[in-house]
Amino acid sequence: MRDLTYPGIILTGRALFRALGLRFQLSGTEHVPRAGGALLAFNHVSYVDFILGGYAAVPSRRLVRFMAKKEIFDHPVMGPVMRSMHHVPVDRAEGAASLDHALGLLSAGEVVGIFPEATISRSFEVKGLKSGAVRIAAAAGVPLVPVALWGTQRIVTKDHPRDLGRGKTIAIRVGEPLHPAGSDPAAETDALRVRLAGLVDEAIRGYPAREQPPGSWWLPASYGGSAPTPDEALALDAEERERRLRRRSGRA
């Protein structure tokens, strides 16, 4: 697969990351295979996860084709950029097309990235997962590699203003691959969630204490932070969906 823009965009991104003074904590990156198809399953805490998450595959010299919501591809600027990097548009109304697209990439030996929570977690803990990740990995016969991101929410996330201040740490922890067979997607999805939650826990506990004092808004309540609890986050998600429905009804 020819990549005319992706390498240049990576170089530009690295320059931007240096300008922002980002520090990367990487671990377990050897679990991203250097050849062949693989599906990377990320937790989701920030709008920039699909940008910074690609760092998980840098040591293996792989490019990640992220599955992202269709609306990004509809943007007049971002859309062409996303397509040029061979990312995968996800239209919830046409899920089969997204699935076929991802399977085609995996069959061709590409690395695909997916966010099985589907939306950003306001509690910053791992939410319930959709079963698409294990179904895709099983259908393609590729390893399912869990990846935890931490610190990206400090840059930009839901309900908080963006912060482009310098000196943030971005933690990326890659776990040992799972090999779902597809015979029990619910159980295999639960196993993926447990693995992801464990990696997020490791990332939080290994994060620089000076950057994560007790009471921090980006720290889960269960770790002494002031983020919404999972139940509170679910209520906020429901309110957001209701507002979106009202806007759509108004436009109709």
C-alpha distance (Angstrom), angle and dihedral (degrees) to the residues before:
residue distance angle dihedral
M1 . . .
R2 3.79 . .
D3 3.79 116.8 .
L4 3.78 110.9 -166.9
T5 3.80 98.5 160.5
Y6 3.83 106.8 23.2
P7 3.85 96.9 76.9
G8 3.80 91.9 48.7
I9 3.79 91.9 47.3
I10 3.81 89.5 51.2
L11 3.82 91.2 53.1
T12 3.80 90.2 48.6
G13 3.79 90.3 48.4
R14 3.80 92.4 51.1
A15 3.79 90.6 51.6
L16 3.81 89.5 50.9
F17 3.81 91.5 48.1
R18 3.81 89.8 52.2
A19 3.81 90.4 48.9
L20 3.81 88.6 52.8
G21 3.80 90.5 48.5
L22 3.80 92.6 -125.3
R23 3.80 115.4 176.7
F24 3.80 117.0 -154.7
Q25 3.80 125.0 -146.5
L26 3.80 106.5 -164.5
S27 3.78 126.3 -178.3
G28 3.78 135.2 162.8
T29 3.80 93.6 17.8
E30 3.81 89.2 139.5
H31 3.81 86.4 76.6
V32 3.82 90.4 72.0
P33 3.81 103.0 89.7
R34 3.80 117.6 -122.4
A35 3.79 91.9 -140.7
G36 3.79 137.6 23.2
G37 3.76 133.2 31.6
A38 3.80 122.5 -45.0
L39 3.80 135.5 167.3
L40 3.81 115.8 -139.2
A41 3.83 113.6 -156.6
F42 3.82 113.5 -157.9
N43 3.78 133.3 -170.1
H44 3.79 111.6 -123.9
V45 3.81 123.2 -130.9
S46 3.81 104.9 135.8
Y47 3.79 145.3 37.5
V48 3.83 88.7 -120.7
D49 3.81 96.9 53.4
F50 3.80 92.5 106.5
I51 3.83 89.2 53.9
L52 3.80 99.5 45.8
G53 3.81 94.6 32.6
G54 3.78 89.9 70.8
Y55 3.80 87.7 72.3
A56 3.81 87.9 76.6
A57 3.81 88.8 72.6
V58 3.81 98.7 41.0
P59 3.84 95.7 93.4
S60 3.83 88.9 52.7
R61 3.82 90.3 48.6
R62 3.81 92.1 -123.1
L63 3.78 131.1 140.1
V64 3.80 116.7 -137.5
R65 3.81 120.8 -138.3
F66 3.79 103.5 -152.3
M67 3.77 125.7 -150.7
A68 3.81 105.0 -133.4
K69 3.78 135.6 169.8
K70 3.78 116.3 -80.7
E71 3.80 93.3 -120.3
I72 3.82 90.6 72.7
F73 3.81 89.6 56.6
D74 3.81 90.0 50.6
H75 3.82 91.0 61.5
P76 3.83 111.6 105.9
V77 3.83 92.8 -130.7
M78 3.79 105.9 25.4
G79 3.79 94.4 42.2
P80 3.82 97.1 66.0
V81 3.81 90.4 41.7
M82 3.80 92.2 52.5
R83 3.80 92.3 47.7
S84 3.79 91.8 48.3
M85 3.81 88.4 58.8
H86 3.81 90.7 48.8
H87 3.80 94.9 -118.5
V88 3.80 117.4 163.4
P89 3.83 121.8 -111.5
V90 3.79 113.1 -140.0
D91 3.79 115.8 -151.1
R92 3.80 109.0 -177.0
A93 3.80 89.3 -155.7
E94 3.82 91.0 54.8
G95 3.79 102.4 35.0
A96 3.80 94.9 152.9
A97 3.80 91.9 64.5
S98 3.81 91.8 53.2
L99 3.79 90.5 48.0
D100 3.81 92.6 50.9
H101 3.81 91.0 47.6
A102 3.82 92.4 52.1
L103 3.81 92.3 45.1
G104 3.79 90.5 51.6
L105 3.80 91.6 53.5
L106 3.81 93.0 46.7
S107 3.79 91.5 48.1
A108 3.80 88.0 53.1
G109 3.80 89.7 56.4
E110 3.80 98.1 -101.4
V111 3.81 128.7 142.9
V112 3.81 112.9 -119.1
G113 3.81 126.1 -166.1
I114 3.80 123.3 -148.3
F115 3.82 135.6 -180.0
P116 3.81 104.0 -146.7
E117 3.82 92.6 -172.9
A118 3.84 85.1 66.5
T119 3.83 92.6 -151.6
I120 3.79 137.2 42.2
S121 3.79 114.8 -80.2
R122 3.79 109.0 -124.0
S123 3.80 90.7 -165.0
F124 3.83 89.6 51.7
E125 3.79 88.0 -131.9
V126 3.80 120.4 112.4
K127 3.80 110.1 -85.1
G128 3.77 127.1 -153.0
L129 3.80 109.6 -62.8
K130 3.77 130.9 -130.5
S131 3.80 113.3 -123.3
G132 3.81 93.8 -126.0
A133 3.80 94.3 98.4
V134 3.80 95.8 58.2
R135 3.80 91.8 39.8
I136 3.81 92.5 53.3
A137 3.82 93.9 44.7
A138 3.81 91.4 48.3
A139 3.80 93.6 47.2
A140 3.81 92.3 48.5
G141 3.80 94.3 41.3
V142 3.82 92.6 -129.6
P143 3.81 132.6 132.5
L144 3.80 117.4 -92.0
V145 3.81 107.5 -138.2
P146 3.85 117.9 -164.5
V147 3.81 115.7 -143.1
A148 3.81 126.5 -172.5
L149 3.80 121.2 -155.1
W150 3.78 121.5 -163.4
G151 3.79 131.4 175.9
T152 3.80 95.3 26.1
Q153 3.81 89.0 102.0
R154 3.81 88.5 65.3
I155 3.82 89.1 67.8
V156 3.79 100.4 48.4
T157 3.79 133.7 -22.0
K158 3.78 141.0 139.4
D159 3.82 120.2 -52.9
H160 3.82 94.8 8.2
P161 3.81 133.4 88.0
R162 3.79 116.3 -109.3
D163 3.79 116.1 -97.3
L164 3.79 116.9 -155.5
G165 3.80 93.2 172.9
R166 3.78 116.7 138.6
G167 3.77 131.1 -103.6
K168 3.80 106.7 42.0
T169 3.79 122.9 150.7
I170 3.80 118.5 -131.7
A171 3.80 113.2 -159.9
I172 3.80 119.6 -158.5
R173 3.79 118.7 -177.8
V174 3.78 120.6 -176.3
G175 3.79 118.7 -161.2
E176 3.77 132.9 -153.6
P177 3.80 111.9 -78.2
L178 3.76 124.0 -98.1
H179 3.80 121.0 -143.4
P180 3.81 107.5 -150.3
A181 3.78 116.5 -165.1
G182 3.80 95.2 -163.5
S183 3.80 93.7 -126.6
D184 3.83 92.5 114.3
P185 3.82 109.2 18.8
A186 3.81 93.6 174.3
A187 3.82 93.9 55.5
E188 3.81 92.2 42.4
T189 3.80 90.4 49.9
D190 3.80 89.6 51.5
A191 3.80 88.9 51.6
L192 3.80 90.4 51.6
R193 3.80 91.1 49.9
V194 3.81 91.7 51.0
R195 3.80 90.4 49.9
L196 3.81 92.7 47.7
A197 3.81 92.7 47.1
G198 3.81 89.8 51.2
L199 3.79 91.4 52.0
V200 3.81 91.9 48.3
D201 3.81 88.8 50.7
E202 3.81 89.9 52.4
A203 3.79 90.8 48.4
I204 3.82 92.8 50.7
R205 3.79 93.5 47.0
G206 3.79 92.1 46.5
Y207 3.80 94.8 46.8
P208 3.85 117.5 111.4
A209 3.81 106.5 -88.1
R210 3.81 92.3 -144.2
E211 3.81 89.0 62.3
Q212 3.78 95.2 45.7
P213 3.81 110.3 45.2
P214 3.81 119.6 173.8
G215 3.78 111.5 -81.2
S216 3.82 94.3 31.5
W217 3.80 111.5 154.4
W218 3.82 91.0 -133.7
L219 3.82 92.6 54.7
P220 3.83 119.3 89.6
A221 3.77 116.4 -109.1
S222 3.81 90.0 -120.2
Y223 3.83 88.3 62.1
G224 3.80 95.2 48.8
G225 3.80 97.1 -89.5
S226 3.79 130.4 126.4
A227 3.81 98.1 -120.6
P228 3.81 116.1 124.7
T229 3.78 115.8 -85.4
P230 3.82 115.0 -111.1
D231 3.82 90.0 -100.1
E232 3.81 92.1 49.2
A233 3.81 89.4 47.3
L234 3.81 90.6 53.3
A235 3.80 89.9 53.2
L236 3.81 90.7 50.2
D237 3.81 90.0 49.3
A238 3.82 89.8 52.1
E239 3.82 91.0 50.7
E240 3.80 90.1 49.9
R241 3.81 91.7 51.6
E242 3.80 90.3 49.5
R243 3.82 91.6 51.6
R244 3.80 90.3 48.8
L245 3.80 91.5 51.0
R246 3.80 91.3 49.7
R247 3.80 91.0 51.3
R248 3.79 91.3 50.1
S249 3.78 91.3 48.1
G250 3.80 89.7 50.4
R251 3.79 92.5 51.8
A252 3.80 90.5 47.5
